[in-house]
Amino acid sequence: MREPWIIGVSGASGTPYAKAVIGALLDAGESVDLVVSRAARLTLLDETGATIRDAHWKDDVAAWLGRELGDLTYWPAGDLAAGPSSGSYPAKGMAVVPASTAACAGIAIGLSKDLLQRAAEVNLKERRRTVVVPRETPVTRSHLEHLIALLDAGAVVLPASPGFYGSGADATAQQLIDFIAGKVLDSLGVEHTLMRRWSGQIGER
Ligand SMILES: Cc1cc2nc3c(=O)[nH]c(=O)nc-3n(C[C@H](O)[C@H](O)[C@H](O)COP(=O)(O)O)c2cc1C
């Protein structure tokens, strides 16, 4: 039985995190179901120049990821009858990466305004691994309260705040992106080689 990881890309800055997570999952031989919110189309366009059209998703997602898709399925964000909208649809879990404050709020209160929010809510209710990668700074009290609600519902809250210890002060943007993607895969329990792990020795790289 096919059991994908659902990857929800919401409209926060940080689409390269999503690209790194999806690539590493596919490299690990995992199946991926992709949901891109309407707002994420704007951040994708702004940050990468990529356009994703529902009717041409295979070409568009392959162009964005810069690779062959492998076992990747795409569901339009407006399709509330899509597989991931139901708890009986097989899935290993879900990562919302990056997660907008709006998506965090919507998932936290069960708004289900689109497939991304509904799929995340379904994952939480089914007690499947759910990782949320918020990207906003500074934050309000309500942002924090929504994150606490997600934590209480069983999500791993994994802020997009990369550490520099893996690559040092001269870290490249890609190394910092891969640090976060690696932490997401750690939380999902999928092996990867995205980042250098702490060895226990100061300055050892
Ligand atoms: C270029 C751009 C960058 C944005 N960056 C962020 C961000 O970093 N964090 C955030 O919470 N919202 C950000 N937003 C706002 C969200 O896109 C907006 O709240 C939207 O309603 C989120 O919808 P979604 O959760 O359905 O994707 C950004 C919007 C744009 C156009």
The ligand as an SDF file (V2000), in Angstrom:
LIG
                    3D

 31 33  0  0  0  0  0  0  0  0999 V2000
    6.0020   37.3970   -0.6170 C   0  0  0  0  0  0  0  0  0  0  0  0
    5.2250   37.0490    0.6230 C   0  0  0  0  0  0  0  0  0  0  0  0
    5.8950   36.6270    1.7460 C   0  0  0  0  0  0  0  0  0  0  0  0
    5.1820   36.2810    2.9000 C   0  0  0  0  0  0  0  0  0  0  0  0
    5.8800   35.8340    3.9800 N   0  0  0  0  0  0  0  0  0  0  0  0
    5.2090   35.4200    5.0790 C   0  0  0  0  0  0  0  0  0  0  0  0
    5.9220   34.8530    6.1720 C   0  0  0  0  0  0  0  0  0  0  0  0
    7.1400   34.7300    6.1760 O   0  0  0  0  0  0  0  0  0  0  0  0
    5.1940   34.3890    7.2230 N   0  0  0  0  0  0  0  0  0  0  0  0
    3.8280   34.4590    7.2620 C   0  0  0  0  0  0  0  0  0  0  0  0
    3.2420   33.9940    8.2400 O   0  0  0  0  0  0  0  0  0  0  0  0
    3.1220   35.0160    6.2270 N   0  0  0  0  0  0  0  0  0  0  0  0
    3.7800   35.4880    5.1420 C   0  0  0  0  0  0  0  0  0  0  0  0
    3.0790   36.0240    4.0850 N   0  0  0  0  0  0  0  0  0  0  0  0
    1.6210   36.2070    4.2140 C   0  0  0  0  0  0  0  0  0  0  0  0
    0.8330   34.9410    3.8970 C   0  0  0  0  0  0  0  0  0  0  0  0
    1.0660   34.5580    2.5630 O   0  0  0  0  0  0  0  0  0  0  0  0
   -0.6680   35.2220    4.1180 C   0  0  0  0  0  0  0  0  0  0  0  0
   -0.9290   35.3440    5.5230 O   0  0  0  0  0  0  0  0  0  0  0  0
   -1.5600   34.1650    3.5450 C   0  0  0  0  0  0  0  0  0  0  0  0
   -2.8980   34.4510    3.9150 O   0  0  0  0  0  0  0  0  0  0  0  0
   -1.2160   32.7660    4.0280 C   0  0  0  0  0  0  0  0  0  0  0  0
   -2.1540   31.8600    3.4810 O   0  0  0  0  0  0  0  0  0  0  0  0
   -1.9470   30.2680    3.5640 P   0  0  0  0  0  0  0  0  0  0  0  0
   -1.6550   29.9540    4.9900 O   0  0  0  0  0  0  0  0  0  0  0  0
   -3.2310   29.7280    3.0880 O   0  0  0  0  0  0  0  0  0  0  0  0
   -0.8160   29.9180    2.6660 O   0  0  0  0  0  0  0  0  0  0  0  0
    3.7660   36.3840    2.9250 C   0  0  0  0  0  0  0  0  0  0  0  0
    3.1020   36.8180    1.7780 C   0  0  0  0  0  0  0  0  0  0  0  0
    3.8190   37.1250    0.6400 C   0  0  0  0  0  0  0  0  0  0  0  0
    3.0660   37.5770   -0.5920 C   0  0  0  0  0  0  0  0  0  0  0  0
  1  2  1  0
  2  3  1  0
  2 30  2  0
  3  4  2  0
  4  5  1  0
  4 28  1  0
  5  6  2  0
  6  7  1  0
  6 13  1  0
  7  8  2  0
  7  9  1  0
  9 10  1  0
 10 11  2  0
 10 12  1  0
 12 13  2  0
 13 14  1  0
 14 15  1  0
 14 28  1  0
 15 16  1  0
 16 17  1  0
 16 18  1  0
 18 19  1  0
 18 20  1  0
 20 21  1  0
 20 22  1  0
 22 23  1  0
 23 24  1  0
 24 25  2  0
 24 26  1  0
 24 27  1  0
 28 29  2  0
 29 30  1  0
 30 31  1  0
M  END
$$$$
